[in-house]
Amino acid sequence: MDRTRLYWICQISGWSFYALINIAFITAFDSFNWQKSILAIVLCGIGLWLTNLYHNYIKRKNWVELSLKKLIPRIFIASIVIGITLFLFLLVSNLIFGIYEPIRFKLASVLIGIFNYSSVMLLWSLIYLSFNYFENYKKAEIESLIWENAVKEFELRTLRAQLNPHFMFNALNSIRALIKDEPSNAQTAVTKLSNILRYSLKIERTEMVPLEEEMRAVADYLALEKIRFEERLKYILKVDPQSERIEIPPMMVQTLVENGIKHGLSQSTKGGVITIESVVEDSTLHIKIKNTGQIDSNELKVSTGFGINNTKHRLSLLYGEKALFTISNQNENEVLAELVIPTGGIKNESFNSR
């Protein structure tokens, strides 16, 4: 609802209710008097008009932004001034129309009357300012969330932008080696690379992709590297059909596979095996990437390296503490990197049925 409309609904409803209370109070202690009832209604109408002026003054002077130390004295003074104004109207009306007996306007009665109207205005001020503080708090909270999301989106885009050049550099190096040493395999390599590039262009427009699509790109990448490494590279893909439609951050598995080949298999003259396995357990997706080799213990402690840092940062931005990434040496010649990601909806479509 529009704030201006809500303000007027509250104003009219509040002052109408106050008028009814006054009329009920008058009737309870005396027989019904239409003059006193009309005066109560007119008095509440003036109260509505004065509080609207007060409302405009608060907005113009931006009282909502003041500290409590500065705000409280202003509220008390404004409430007393408006309370005196309302009581003066009552006094003048009585002098002109003689509605109340003159004895009612002795000093004690005057002070009690001013106190009553000032108390009403103080209550109005507290309700009005509390509502505005609450509205401003909600607005600030929404703006903060929008800002946080914008920063997160920028960071994620930056991290994704880092992945493509990093991957392209490795892939083009592979093809360059093939063109020089094995021209017959270069055409196959270019086809695999075009598939990967198509995937790379697609992920520029999305934050998440199904695991199935990520694994297609990984399979093309491994096939590309297989041409270069020949028998030195063996790879195994074990994808649980239940996991294929679960969405994950794009290029995340790809980056860790690259990392395993670059820092593991390629360092050995004999090469090795890289295994990628996915399984769903207790509404959580587990992706394990095992590769032949060893990771330096110092690198594990400080989490250096492009693939490790990028993966941890992206998981933190997207899932907070709900996701987990670990990498460790399993034995003297095997490294295990594991992703643990909370799942969304799962659709059973087989990756292996292509």
C-alpha positions in Angstrom: 0.0 0.0 0.0 1.2 3.5 -0.8 2.7 5.2 2.3 0.7 8.4 1.9 -2.6 6.5 1.6 -1.7 4.4 4.7 -0.8 7.6 6.6 -4.2 9.2 5.9 -6.1 6.0 6.8 -4.3 5.8 10.1 -4.8 9.6 10.8 -8.6 9.6 10.1 -9.1 6.2 11.9 -7.1 7.3 14.9 -8.7 10.7 15.4 -12.2 9.3 14.7 -11.6 6.6 17.4 -10.4 9.4 19.8 -13.6 11.4 19.1 -15.8 8.4 19.8 -14.0 7.8 23.1 -14.5 11.4 24.1 -18.2 11.3 23.2 -18.6 8.0 25.2 -16.7 9.6 28.1 -19.0 12.7 28.1 -22.2 10.5 27.9 -21.0 8.2 30.7 -20.8 11.1 33.2 -23.7 13.2 31.9 -26.7 12.9 29.7 -26.1 13.1 26.0 -25.2 16.7 24.9 -25.1 17.3 21.2 -23.1 20.6 21.6 -20.4 18.8 23.6 -20.4 15.9 21.1 -20.0 18.3 18.1 -17.2 20.1 20.0 -15.4 16.8 20.6 -15.6 16.0 16.8 -14.5 19.4 15.8 -11.6 19.2 18.3 -10.5 15.9 16.8 -10.7 17.5 13.3 -8.4 20.3 14.5 -6.1 17.6 16.0 -5.9 15.9 12.7 -5.0 19.2 11.0 -2.4 20.1 13.5 -0.8 16.6 13.5 -0.6 16.8 9.7 1.3 20.1 10.0 3.4 18.4 12.6 4.0 15.4 10.2 5.1 17.8 7.4 7.5 19.6 9.8 9.0 16.3 11.0 9.7 15.3 7.3 11.1 18.7 6.4 13.4 18.8 9.4 14.2 15.1 9.0 13.7 14.3 12.6 13.9 10.5 11.9 17.6 10.9 11.3 18.2 12.6 14.7 19.8 10.9 17.6 17.5 10.1 20.6 19.4 12.8 22.6 18.2 15.4 20.1 14.9 13.9 19.3 13.3 13.4 22.7 13.3 17.2 23.7 11.8 18.1 20.4 9.0 15.5 20.8 8.1 16.8 24.3 8.1 20.5 23.2 6.0 19.8 20.1 3.6 17.7 22.1 3.1 20.4 24.7 2.7 23.1 22.1 0.0 21.2 20.2 -1.6 20.2 23.5 -1.8 23.9 24.6 -3.2 24.8 21.1 -6.0 22.2 21.4 -6.9 23.3 24.9 -7.0 26.9 23.9 -9.5 26.0 21.2 -11.6 24.3 23.8 -11.3 27.3 26.1 -12.2 29.8 23.4 -15.1 27.6 22.2 -16.5 27.6 25.8 -16.2 31.3 26.2 -18.1 31.9 22.9 -20.7 29.2 23.2 -20.8 28.5 27.0 -20.8 24.8 26.6 -18.9 24.0 29.9 -19.4 25.7 33.2 -16.8 28.5 33.9 -15.7 26.6 37.1 -14.1 24.0 34.9 -11.5 26.4 33.8 -9.7 27.0 37.1 -5.9 26.7 37.0 -6.0 23.0 38.1 -8.5 22.2 35.3 -6.3 24.1 32.8 -3.2 22.2 33.7 -5.0 18.9 33.7 -6.5 19.7 30.3 -3.1 20.7 28.8 -1.5 17.5 30.3 -4.2 15.3 28.8 -3.9 16.8 25.3 -0.1 16.8 25.5 -0.2 13.2 26.5 -2.3 12.3 23.4 0.2 14.2 21.2 3.1 12.5 22.8 1.5 9.1 22.1 0.8 10.2 18.5 4.5 11.2 18.2 5.8 7.9 19.5 3.5 5.9 17.2 4.4 8.0 14.2 8.1 8.0 14.7 8.2 4.3 15.6 6.5 3.5 12.4 8.9 5.7 10.4 11.9 4.1 12.1 10.6 0.6 11.3 10.0 1.6 7.7 13.4 3.1 7.3 15.0 0.1 9.0 13.3 -2.2 6.5 14.3 0.0 3.6 17.9 0.1 4.8 17.9 -3.7 5.2 16.5 -4.2 1.6 19.1 -1.7 0.2 21.8 -3.6 2.2 20.7 -6.9 0.7 20.6 -5.4 -2.8 24.1 -4.1 -2.3 25.4 -7.4 -0.9 23.8 -9.3 -3.8 25.3 -6.8 -6.3 28.8 -7.2 -4.8 28.4 -11.0 -4.7 27.3 -11.0 -8.4 30.3 -8.9 -9.3 32.7 -11.2 -7.4 31.2 -14.3 -9.0 31.4 -12.8 -12.5 35.0 -11.8 -11.8 35.8 -15.3 -10.6 34.1 -16.8 -13.7 36.0 -14.4 -15.9 39.2 -15.6 -14.5 38.4 -19.2 -15.3 38.0 -18.9 -19.1 41.4 -17.3 -19.9 43.1 -19.8 -17.5 41.4 -22.7 -19.2 42.0 -21.4 -22.7 45.7 -20.9 -22.1 46.0 -24.6 -21.1 43.8 -25.9 -23.9 45.6 -23.9 -26.6 49.0 -25.1 -25.3 47.7 -28.6 -25.8 46.6 -28.0 -29.4 49.8 -26.2 -30.2 51.8 -29.2 -29.1 49.6 -31.5 -31.2 49.9 -29.3 -34.4 53.7 -29.5 -34.0 54.1 -33.2 -33.1 50.8 -34.9 -34.2 49.0 -33.0 -37.0 46.7 -35.9 -37.6 45.1 -35.5 -34.2 44.9 -31.7 -34.3 41.5 -31.7 -36.1 39.9 -33.9 -33.4 41.4 -31.6 -30.7 40.0 -28.5 -32.4 36.5 -30.2 -32.4 36.8 -30.9 -28.7 37.9 -27.4 -28.1 35.0 -25.9 -30.0 32.6 -27.9 -27.8 34.3 -26.5 -24.7 34.2 -23.0 -26.1 30.4 -23.3 -26.7 30.0 -24.4 -23.1 32.2 -21.5 -22.0 30.0 -19.0 -23.9 26.9 -20.4 -22.4 28.0 -20.1 -18.8 28.6 -16.4 -19.2 24.8 -16.0 -18.9 24.2 -18.2 -15.9 25.4 -18.7 -12.3 24.6 -22.4 -12.2 24.6 -25.4 -14.6 23.4 -29.0 -14.3 26.2 -31.4 -13.4 25.4 -33.3 -16.6 26.5 -30.3 -18.7 29.6 -29.7 -16.6 30.6 -33.3 -17.1 30.2 -33.1 -20.9 32.7 -30.2 -20.9 35.0 -32.2 -18.6 34.8 -35.2 -20.8 35.7 -33.1 -23.9 38.6 -31.6 -22.0 39.9 -35.0 -20.9 39.6 -36.3 -24.4 41.6 -33.3 -25.6 44.3 -33.9 -23.0 44.2 -37.7 -23.8 45.4 -36.8 -27.3 48.4 -34.9 -25.9 49.3 -37.3 -23.1 48.3 -40.5 -24.9 48.8 -43.6 -22.6 50.2 -41.4 -19.8 46.6 -40.2 -19.1 43.8 -42.5 -18.1 40.5 -41.2 -16.8 37.3 -42.7 -15.3 33.9 -40.9 -15.0 31.4 -42.3 -12.4 28.4 -40.1 -12.5 25.4 -41.1 -10.4 22.2 -40.6 -12.5 20.5 -39.0 -9.6 23.1 -36.2 -9.5 23.0 -35.2 -13.2 20.3 -32.5 -12.9 21.7 -31.0 -9.7 23.0 -27.5 -10.4 26.5 -26.6 -9.5 28.7 -23.5 -10.2 30.0 -23.8 -13.8 33.7 -24.7 -14.4 34.1 -25.8 -10.8 34.8 -29.5 -11.6 36.6 -28.5 -14.7 39.0 -26.3 -12.8 39.8 -29.0 -10.3 40.4 -31.6 -13.1 42.8 -29.2 -14.8 44.5 -28.6 -11.4 44.9 -32.4 -11.0 46.4 -32.9 -14.4 48.7 -29.9 -14.2 50.0 -30.4 -10.7 49.7 -34.2 -10.6 49.7 -36.4 -13.7 51.9 -34.1 -15.8 54.6 -34.1 -13.2 55.2 -37.8 -13.6 56.9 -39.4 -16.6 54.6 -42.4 -16.2 51.4 -40.3 -16.0 48.6 -41.6 -14.0 44.8 -41.9 -13.5 42.2 -39.3 -12.8 38.8 -40.4 -11.4 35.7 -38.2 -11.1 32.9 -39.6 -9.1 29.5 -38.0 -8.1 27.0 -39.4 -5.6 24.0 -38.0 -3.7 23.8 -38.8 0.0 21.3 -37.2 2.4 20.2 -34.5 0.0 23.9 -33.5 -0.5 25.9 -33.8 -3.7 29.4 -35.3 -3.2 31.9 -34.9 -6.1 35.3 -36.6 -5.7 38.2 -36.0 -8.0 41.1 -38.3 -7.4 44.4 -38.0 -9.4 47.8 -39.6 -9.3 50.4 -37.3 -7.7 51.1 -35.4 -4.5 50.1 -31.9 -3.4 52.7 -29.9 -1.5 51.9 -29.8 2.3 52.7 -26.0 2.4 50.3 -25.4 -0.4 47.6 -27.2 1.6 48.2 -25.1 4.7 48.0 -21.7 3.0 45.5 -22.7 0.2 47.7 -21.2 -2.5 47.0 -22.0 -6.2 44.5 -20.7 -8.6 42.1 -23.7 -8.6 41.9 -24.1 -4.8 41.4 -20.4 -4.0 38.9 -19.9 -6.8 36.8 -22.9 -5.7 36.8 -22.0 -2.0 35.8 -18.4 -2.8 33.0 -19.3 -5.2 31.5 -21.9 -2.8 31.6 -19.4 0.1 29.8 -16.7 -2.0 27.1 -19.1 -3.3 26.4 -21.4 -0.3 28.1 -19.8 2.8 28.9 -22.6 5.3 26.5 -25.1 3.7 29.1 -26.2 1.1 32.5 -27.8 1.7 35.7 -28.2 -0.3 38.6 -30.3 0.9 41.8 -31.4 -0.8 44.3 -33.8 0.7 47.0 -36.4 0.0 45.4 -39.9 0.4 48.6 -41.8 0.2 52.1 -41.4 -1.3 50.7 -41.2 -4.8 47.1 -40.0 -4.8 45.4 -36.6 -4.2 41.7 -36.3 -3.4 39.7 -33.2 -3.9 36.1 -33.3 -2.7 33.1 -31.0 -3.2 30.1 -31.2 -0.9 27.2 -29.2 -2.2 23.6 -28.9 -0.9 21.1 -30.2 -3.6 18.1 -28.6 -5.1 15.5 -30.4 -7.2 16.7 -33.7 -8.7 15.5 -35.1 -12.0 16.5 -38.5 -13.2 18.0 -38.1 -16.6 20.9 -40.3 -17.4 24.2 -38.7 -18.5 25.4 -42.1 -19.7 22.3 -42.6 -21.9 23.5 -40.0 -24.5 
